[in-house]
Structure formats: C-alpha cells, structure tokens
C-alpha cells in the first residue's frame, strides 16, 4: 500500500509551509531568548512575510495548478491576493509596533497569531474545496478572536472579543450548513466539481437554493454587510486600534477571495438566484452604512459604518458580473470589485495608521475631537489624512474616486441605473462625515499640542501609504490592468 502513495506537488504550498515553520520558530525564539529580544521577534515576522512574497513570486507560473487531490489551487488570482495580504499584514505590524510596546502588549503571541491568521487567509485564497475553505476561515477567525481579546485588562476588548466570537461562530455554522446542503445537492465538495454538476444539470434544485441562502448569509457576515453588520462597529470600537486596523484590511482581501471562489468560480450558473440577495444587501449597506456614520462621534465607529458602505459598493460590482443571463460584462465587473477591495485596504491602512501615529502611551485617539487642529501640529500628516478622507468620499482624483466610478459604470452597463443613482446619492450623504474630519483638522484649534513622535519606518511607510492613495488616483490604469490580468488568467 505504501508504494501506491503519490506525493502531492508541494511547490504551490511552499509559502504556506514556510510561514507555518517560521511561526513555530518565532515562538521558540521568544521562549528561549525572552522579552529582551522582542525586537528580533518583530523583525523575524516581517522577514517571514517577505520570504512568503519571494516564494509566491518564484512559484507563480501564471497557469492554474491544482494539488492535494484538487483541494488547493495556485493561479494568478491567488498569487495577486496573497501578495496584497503580505503587504497589508506587514504594514499593520510596522504601524502597530510602538502602540503595542507602549501598552505592554508587544508579545510573541501577538506576532505568532498574526502570522497564523495570515496562514488562514492564504489557505482561503487558494481553496478549491469546501473543507479547505472552512479550514482557512476558522484558522483566520480563531486567531483574530484571540487578538481582539489580547488586552486582557480591558473590559471593552474582552466584550468585543466575546461578541465577535459568538456571532462569528453562528456565521461559520451558517456557512458550514450551506456547504453541506450544496454537497448534498451536487455530490461533491470540490468547487470545480460543483460548477460541473451545475453545468450538467445533475444537482437537486430545491436543496441548492436553500444551501445558497445559508452560504450567502455566512459570507455576508464575514464581509460585514447589512443585515449581518451589527458586530462591525462594536468590534472596531472595542478592539485595540492595531486589531481594528488588522480586521479592516487583510481579512477583507481573504473574504473577497472566498466570495469569488464560492459564488463566481463555483456557482456562477446559479447567478440569477444569488444576485438578488447580493443586490439587496449592497443597496442596504450603502444606505445604512452612510446614514449611521453621520451620527458617530467616535472615529473608529465612523470608519466601521464607512466600511459597511464600502463593502456594499464591492458587492454591487459582484452583482453586475452576470446579469439577465449574459456574462459579457463579467470581467470588467469582477475587475472593478477587486480594484475596489485593493483601494479600500489602502485607505483603511492609512486611516487607522493615522490613529496609531497620533496615539501615545496613556492617550488614545478615538474621537473626532482628537483630530482638531492637526494641520497646526503637522501639515504633512494632516494632508495624508485629508487624502484618505477625500478618497473615501469618492472625490477626484484619488484612488477611491476611480474605484467607485468603475463600480458605477459596471452597474449602469448592467441596466441598473436606479441602483447607481441611489449609490451616488448616498455617497454624497457620506461625504459629510468625511469632510467633517477635514474641517476639524484644518479649521479648529488643536485639542492636543503634544509633539507627534513615531519611528522612522512608520513615518516613511505612512507617508508612502498616503502618496499611493493619491498616485493610484492620478494613474489608476496600472492597478486596474493588474487586477484584470489576474482575473482573466484565472476565470476564463
């Protein structure tokens, strides 16, 4: 029997194997060397992400490669999203280092949990099997639950972690139940197998529709869209700012990959069934997210509701990929969705990075009042935050403007003019709370006059982050072409 065993092709999983090995090494380094070498742990974590990026680039062929009995896929889509995840997580680690050190939270388990959450995201991105999807999702989710609760002396963080854990477990159950029904209807757990069963008409239609409802509900919770959004503001507010920064960036990329794998790569013949659900959630998210954000005085809660509306825009692009049975606009629509996710992650990194920059030991920047007079303290960082707010509001010429424009063009091309009108109207409503931050920075007296201090790597990276938001707004085509090329090689 041993002679019949065939070793799977390990090349596509070299980055995952390397990251898992390094997470164990980092944990052992901390145990052996102690807290005095905590800087070494941080450096090793960044080197691990760099090593993963190198391995991903070296193993990227541009072709679709399946391994582990077709449970794991390596394609251009996966390679691009993994690179984005590495960049986002590395940025989070750089931004959060001083904040965590000042509060005594700069521990090895923080870096190990971040790397394990990243491993979960990598598995989600390359999943071609329901079990692989679920394995990656739970590895990511359980790591994030622990990270949110890491500040054990904070009752607010503990409460946020409990809410996230309980509601996340419920959403995972919905997703798993939906997957089990899809398996019952099609007889396969492979995402490609589900697509083939649907194309050949070999699936039970009634069970499929019920399974699809549970599947979409679970995905909607992970994205944080209406009506599965109530955990978002509470967790964003309750978690420490580095955790809020992390939750709002890299996991969004992995969840987008999961949505694409399950709905577009796996169940596109059922588009007429899941499109109305996504369309309803997209419109409600844009409306409720923008309206609720107006009433917020806490900037983290404001950005949480803002994120809900942005995820609504992303869903809108996914909805218009196949409309009325025609897939002529599919590539453009899915490119718009991917471009929007990248733009949102760039903006979230800079917005929460600014909160971390302005916070210091014993002082938290969490309210709109804390942004007052920033221009008098640092004209450059005020300009960076202004770039972020203008971009999130969709004001030309920043990356957020072209992200929204591409989604709206796809929506109009699909014949959903009324949806585009609603989206534009509520984007104008949302501009109010973004511009309120700019008004506080430039026209009000500062509420805090302490000098802004930060490490050189954080200052440089945050500045580059702000410049990228402006640069991709002035020259959006390169990023758009990159997204389109990755999707074209993987989808068609």
N, C-alpha and C positions, 0 to 999 in steps of 0.2 A: 504493500500500500504506500510505503514511503516513496517508492520510485514513481508513483503517479502524481506526486505533489509537484506543481509547477510554480516556481517563484514568480510573483507578480512583478510587473515593471515598476520599479521603485523611483525612477527618475522624476515622474510628476510630483511625488510627495517628498522630495529632498528638502524643500523649505520647511514643511511641517515637521519632519523628523529632526531637522536641525534646531528648530525653535523649541521643540519638546525637550531635546537633550540639553540645550542651553538653560532652559528654565530650571531643570534639575541641578545643573552645575551652579547656577547663581544662588540657589537655595543652600547648597552645600558650602559655597564660598562664604556666605554670611554666617553660617553655623560655625565654621572653622575660624574665620578671621574676626568676627564680631562687629559691633557697631562702629568702631573706629575706621573701618574700611567701607562704610556705606557708600561713599563716592565711587568706589570701584564697582559696586553692585549696579549703580545707576549707569556707569559707563559701559559695563558689560551688557546691560539691557539695550542700550542704543546700538552697540555693536552687533547684538543679536538681530535686531531689526534690519540693520544694514546688510548683514550676512544673508538674511532671508531674501532681501531685494536682489542681491547678486545671484543667488541660486535660482530665483524666479526668472531673472533675465537670461541666465545660462540655459535653463531648461525650456524656455519659451521657443517653440518652433513655428507658431502661427497656425498650426494644424490642431485639430481636435484629437486628443489622446485619451483613451479610456483604460483604466486599470482597476485592480481589486474587484474582478468579476463585474465590471461596468458600474461599480458603485462610486467611483471617483473620476472626475473629468478634468482635464487640463486643456483649456482653449484660450483664445485671445481675450475673451471676455473676462475669464477668471484671472488671467495674468494682469490685466489692467487694474481690476478692482483690488487685487492683492497689493499691488504697488501703492495704490491710494490708501489702503489700510495701514501699510507700513509707515507711510509719510504722516498720516493723521496721528497714529499712536506715538511715533517719535516726537512729534510736535507737542502732544499732550505731556509727555514725560519731561521735556525741556521747560515748558510753561509752568508745570506744577512743582518742580523741584524745590524752589525756595519756600513756597507756600507750605508744602508738606514738612519741610525741615523746621520751619518756624513754629509749627504746632506739634512737633514730636511725632508726626505720622510717617516720617521718611524711613520706612522699614522695608526689609527684604520682601516680606509677603506682599507689599504693595506692588513691587515690580514683578514678582512672580505671577500674581493674579492678573496683572495687566497683560503679561505675555500669554498666559493660559486663555484669557478672553480673546486675545488676538488669534491664537491657535483655533479656537472655536469658530471665529469669523472666517478663517482661511478654509476650514472644512465646509462651512456653509456655502461659501462662494464656489467651491469645486464639487458640490454634492450632485450626484446623478441618481440618487436612490433615496427613498423616503427615510430609511433608517440613518443614512449619512446626514441628511438634512437635520434630523432630530438630534443626533449626537452632537453636531456642531452647535446647534441652537442652545442645547442645555449646557454645554461646556462654557459657552459665552455667557449665558444668563446667570448660571450659578456663580461664576467669577464676579460678575457685576453686582449681584446681590451682596456678596461679601465685601466688595469695595465700597458700596454705598454705606454699609454699616461699620466701616473701618474706624471711624471716630467714635469709639465706644462710650466716651464721656458725654457725648451729645445726644440728648433725648430726641432731638429733631431728626438727626441722622438715623437713629435706630427706628424711629417711627416710619421714616421714608423707606428704609430697607424692608420693613415688615409689609408695608403696603405694596411695594414693588414685588416682593416675593410671593405674597398671596395672590395678587392679581395676575402676576406672571405665570404662576403655576396653573391658574384657571385657563389662561390663554393657551398655554402649552397643551393642556388637556383637550381644549377645543381643536387645536391643530392636529394632535395625535388622533383624535376621534375622526376628524375629517380624512386623514390619511388612511385610516383603517377602512373607512367606507369606500374610499377610492380603490383600495386594494380589493375589497370585496366585489366591487363593480367591474374591475378590469382584470383581476387575477395576477397582477404584477406589482412589485414595489419599485421597479425601475422607472425613472421619469421618462426615459425614451420609450420604455415598454408601454407606459400609459398612453403616450402620444400615438403609438402604433395601434393599440387596441381601439382608441377613439377613431382613428382614421379608417379602420376596417369595420367599424360598426359592431364590435364584439363586446361592448360594455352595456351594463344594465342602466338605462337612462334615469330611472327614478332614484336609485341609490346614488348615482353620480351627482345629481342635483343637490341632494341632501349633504353628501360629502363635501361638495363645493362650498356650500354655505358655511359649514364649520371651518373649512380650510381658509376661506377669505376672512372669517371672523378672527381666527388666530393670527393671520398675517396683519390684519388691521390693528390689532393690539400692539404688535411688535413695532409697527410704524408709528403708533400713537395718533391715529386719525379718529375723527368723530364717527360713531358714538363710543369708541373704545379709547378715549383720550384722557379720562379723568385722572389717571395715575401720573401723567406727564408734569403738570405744574407742581404737584405735591412732591414728587421725587426730585425735580430740578431744584425746588426751593429747599428741601430738607437735606439733600446730599451736600457734601463739601464741594466747593466750586471746582476743584480738579475733576471730581467724579461727574459733576454736571457737564463739564467740558467733554469728558470722555463719552458719556452716554449720548450726547447730542451730535457726535461726529462719526467715529469709525463704525459703531454698530448700525448706523443708518445705511452705510455702504453695504454691509453684510446682509442686512434685511432686504435692501433693494435687490441684491443678488438672489436671495431666497424667493422673493416675489416673482422675479423674472424666470427662475428655474421652474417653479411650480405652475405658474399661470401661462407664461408665454412659451417656454421650452416644452412644457408638459401637457397643458390642457388648452392650447390655442383653438382646437375645434369647438370647445365649449365657450368661446369668447362671448357669444350672444347671451349666455347665462351669467357670466361673471362681470361683464361690462356694466350692466345697470347698477349692480351693487357698488362697484368702484366709483362710478359716476356720482351716485348719491352721496357716498362718503367724501368724495373730493369736493363737491359743492358745499356740503355742510361744514367741512373742515375749513374751507376758505372763509365762509361766512362767520362761523362761531369763533374760529381762531382769532380773526381780526377784531371782532366786536369785543371779545373777552379781554384781549390785550390792552384795550383802551383804558379799562378800569384799574389796571395794575399799577401799584407804586413800587413794588419790588421788581428790580430789573431782571432777575432770574426767572420769575414767574411770567414777566412780559415776554421774554425770549422763548419761554416754553410755549405760550399760546401762539407766538410768532412761528415757532417750529411746526405747530399743528397746521397752520395755514400753508406753510411751505410744502409740507408733505401732501397737502391737498392738491397743490399745483403739480407735484410729481405724479400723483395718481391720475390726474387729468390727462397727462401725456400718455400714460399706460393705457388709459381707456380708449384713446383715439387711434391706437395702433391698427386695430381691425374693426371697421365699422360697417354695418349693414352687409356683412359677409365679404367685404372687399379688404384685401391686405396691401393695397397699392401704397398706402402711406405708412406702412408698418415700420420700416427702417428709420424714416425721419422722426416718427413719433417716439420710438424707443430711444433714439439718439438724444432727443430733447429731454426725455426722462432721466437718462444717465448724466447728461450735461447739467441738469438741474440739481441732481444729488451732489455732484462734484462742487458746483457753485455754493450750495448750501453748507457743505462741510467746510469749505474755505472761509465762509462768512462766520460760521459758528466758532471755528478755531480762533479767529481774530476777536470776536465779541467777548467770549469768555476769557480769552487770553488777556484782554484789557482789564477785566475784573481782577484777575490774578496779579497783574502788574501793579494795580493801584492798591491792592490789599497788602497788609503787612502784619507782623506779629501783634495780636491784640486789637486789630482793626480790620473789619470786613467791609468790602464794597458790595452792597447788595441792593440798595435803593436808588431811585432816580435822583434823589437829593445828593447822593455821594458823587454824582458826575458833574455837579455845579462847578463852574469856573475852571474846568480842566485846561482850557486854552491858555489861561494865565499861568498855570503851573508848567505846562509842556505843550507848546503849539504843535509839535510833531505828532505826539500821541493823540491829541485832540483831532488832528487831521486823519489819523488812521481810523479812529472810532467814527469819524464822520464818513469816511469811505464805506465802512461797514454798514452804517445806518442807511446811507443813500442806496447802497447796493441791495440791502434787504427790502427797501421800499420800492425798488424797481426803477430808480431814477437813472437816466442816461448820464454818462456812459460808464457803467460799472458792470461787473460780471452778472449781478442779479437781474439787471435790466434785460440782457440778452437771453438769460435763462428763461425769464417769464415770457419774453417775446417769442421764443421758439416754441414754447408750450401753447401759447395763444394762437400762433399760426397753424399748428397741428390741429388744434380744436376747431378753428374756423374751416380748415380744409376738410374736416370730417363732417361738416354741416351743422356743428353745434354752436351756432352763432350766439344763441341766448346764454349759453354757459360761458362763453368768452366775455360777453358783456357783464355778467354777474362777477366774474373773476376780476375784471378791470375795475368795476365799481368798488368792490371791497378791498382791492389793493390800494385805491385812493383813500378809503377809510383807514387802512392800516398805515398809510404814510403819516398820519397824525402822530401816532405814538413813537415812530422812529424819529420824526423831526423834533419831537419834544426833547429827546435826548440831546440832539444837536443844539437846540435852544439853551438847554441847561449848561452845556459846555462852553458856549460862546457868549451868552448874554447875561449870565447870573454870576454873582460873586462866589468865590470858592468856599465850600463848607469845610475843606481840609487844606491846610497850607504846608503840610509836611512834604519834604522833597521826595521825588519819585526815584526809588533805587531798585535796581534789578541787575542780575548777572548779564555779562556782555552777550552770551549766547541767546538769552531770552530777548534782549533788546533788538539784536540783529534779526532773529527769526520772526519776531512780531512785526518788525518793520517790513521784512520781505513778504510776510503774510498780507499786510495792507497794500503793498505795492502790487502783489499778484491780483488782488481784487480789482484794482484799477487797470492793470495791464491786460488781463483777460477780458475786461470790458471794452478796451480800446482795440484789442486784437483777439477776438473770440474764435476766429476760424480754426486756428491750430488745435485748440482743445476740442472743438466740435468735430473736426476731422478725425482726431484720435479716438473719440468715442464711437464715431460712425464706423471706422475701420475695424475696431474690436468687435462690434456687434455684427457687422457684415460677415466677418470671418467665422463667427460662431453660430449665427442664426440661419444663414442661407447657404 
